[in-house]
Structure formats: structure tokens, C-alpha cells
């Protein structure tokens, strides 16, 4: 069976998206297991990183809703530019997330807090869906950039609500845990 150059390219992009997703997943697990040695002195700016990420998540939530608005208005250029910005911000989020979890120890939500079950439910769903959505976002981004509209739509049907949920719950998780960060 002969495979076209476009089909080979699509397969390679799919493999790359899955490879990136698996790599990120492994890095997050390694950081959460605290396998890597943390620096002896935590830089003073470290505990501002979660706030920066919450701002990025909130911004991405708004941008995702604007993206939907513009595509419904058939403004493809605005939709595309917003999605490129959102993709960039989400990539920046990931770098900051990894940096923070490498530098800082985990902060636990107090066991005696009556909102602990709510917090953990939101956090766990956020983490699971963030892992699921990454390859979907990468593939939908690629399909959109390549103007493979029908394939882009098929992926976005699932990716969009998950990505929006992840960005919104990222802000909620931050707001719930932020009172327990060390005061600098």
C-alpha cells in the first residue's frame, strides 16, 4: 500500500504530538515524585510562578471563548491569531509549571479544611484532563495551521471543551491553594 507524502507527514506530526505529550507526562511525574534534586536555595521569585500561571490560564480561558466567537462569526484570521496566542501562552504555562515544580516543594491543601474534597475533585479532574487534552491541542493546532478544516473541526469538538475546562479549573485550583503558599 502506497502512502502519500501528506499522509506520511500527518503520521509524523501525530507521532511528534504523542511524543511531546508522553515526554511532558513523564516530566510531570518525575517532578511530582521529586526524583530530581531541588536547588539548595529556592529563588525568592519562585512562589510568584503559580500566580503567573493562574493569570495565563485565565487569559487562555478568555482567548478560547473569543476564538469560538470569532470562528462563529467566520472571522478566520482573528480565530487563527487568537489560537496562536493561546497556544503560545499555554506553552509558556507549561514551562513555568515545570520550573515551579522543579524549584519548589509541593503545597498540600489542609486535611482539616472542609473544602478539601471539592479541591481534590477539581484538581484531579484538572490533572487528568490536562494530560488528555495536550495531544488533542497539538493535533488540532497543526490541522488548523495547515487549513485542514474538517479534520481540525473533528478534533476541536473534543479538545475545545476540555481545554477550556482545564484553563478555568487551573485558576480555581490556584485560588483555592494560594492561601497556603509560603509568604515571602
N, C-alpha and C positions, 0 to 999 in steps of 0.2 A: 504494500500500500504506500503510495507516494504521499508525502506530506508537503504542503505548500510552504514557502518561506514565511508567510504570515502566520500559519498555524505553528511553525517551529518557534517563531518569535513569541507568540502568545504562550506557548508551553514554557519557554524560558522565563518570561515575565511571571507566570504563575509560580514556577519553581523559586524564583527570586523572592516573590512576595511571601511564599511559605517559609523560605529560608530565613528571611528577616523576622518573620513572626515567631518562628521557633527560637531563633537567637535571642530576641527580646524576652521571650518567655523564660528561657534558661537564665539570662542575666538577672531578671527579677527574682527568680527562685534563689539563685546564688546570693543575691543581696539580702533577701529576707532570711536566709539561713545563716547569714553573717559569716560566710566562708572566707571572704576577702578581709584582710586586715584593715581596720579603720585607722586613720591618722591618729597620732598621739594627742594632737590638739585639734579640736574641731574649730574651723574658722568661725568668726563671730557672725558672719552673714548667713550661715547655714540654715538657721531657723526662719529666715525670710523666704526661703525657697518654696515651702508649701503655700504661702500666701501668693507668691508669683504664679504658681501653678493653678491655684484657685481662680486667679484673675484670668489666666489663659483659658481655663476650662469655661468660665463664664462668658468670655469673649467668643470662644468657639461655639457655645450654645446659641448665642445671638446670631453669629455668622451662618450657622447651619439653618436657622429659621429664615434668615434673609436669602440664603441660597435657594431654599424651597420657594419663597415668594417670587424671586426673580425668574426661576425656571417656569413657574406657573404663568408668569407674565410674558413668557417666551423671550426674555432678555438673556440670551445665551452668554453673551460677553460678560455681563455682570455676574451671572451664575458661575461662570468659569473662574473669573478673577477672585470671587469670594471663596470658592473652593480651594484655589491655590493658596490663598492666605490662610484658610483654616487648616489645610494640610501642613503648611509651614509651621503654624503655631502649635499644632499637635505634635509635630516632630520636635520642636523646641521643648514642649511639655515633657516629652519622653526623656530627652537629655537631662533636663533639670530633675526629673523624678529619679533617674538613675544616680545622678550626682548626689542628691539629698540622701538617698538610701545607702549610698556608699559612705558618706561622711557621718551621718547621724545614727544614733540608736533609735529603734522603733519606740513610738509613743503608744501606750495602751490606753484604751478607754476604761475608766474605772469600773471595777466589777460591781461596786455598790450603787452605781448610777442607774436609776430606773429606765433610762433610755438606752441602756447597753444592748438589749435585744434588737431594738429598732436600728441602732447604729450598726451592729454586726450584720443585720439583714441587708441594709443598704450597701455596706462595704463589700460583703461577699458577692452580692449580685453585680456590683460595680466592677470588681476584680475579674469575675468570670466573663462578663460581657465585654470588658476591655480586651481580654485575651482573644475572644471570638471575633470582635469587630476589626482588629488590626488587619488580618489578611483581606477581609471584605473591603475595607477602606483602600488598601493598596491596590486591589484589583479594580475597584470602581473608579479610583483616581486615574489609573492607567487607561481604562476604557474611555473615560471622559476626555482625557487629553488627546487620545487617538481618534476622537469623534466616532467611536463605535457605540452610537447612541442606544441601540436596542439592548446590547449586552450591558452597557452602563446602567440602563433603567432596571434590568433584571436584578443586578447586584444591589443597587441602591434601594430597591424595595425592601430589602432586609437590612442593609447596612445603615441607612439613614436613621430609623428609629432607635437602633441600638447605639449608634454613635451619639445621638442627641441625649439618650438616657445616660450614657457614660459621662458625657460632659456635665450634665446637670447634677448627677449624683456625686461627681467629683467635687463640686462646690459644696454640696450638702455635707459630704464626709469631712471636708476641711472645716466647715463652720462648726460641726459637732465636736471635732477633736482639737481644734485650735486652742481652746482654753487650757489644755493640758501640755502645750508646748512649753519648754523652759523659757523663763523671762530672761532676756539678755540685758 
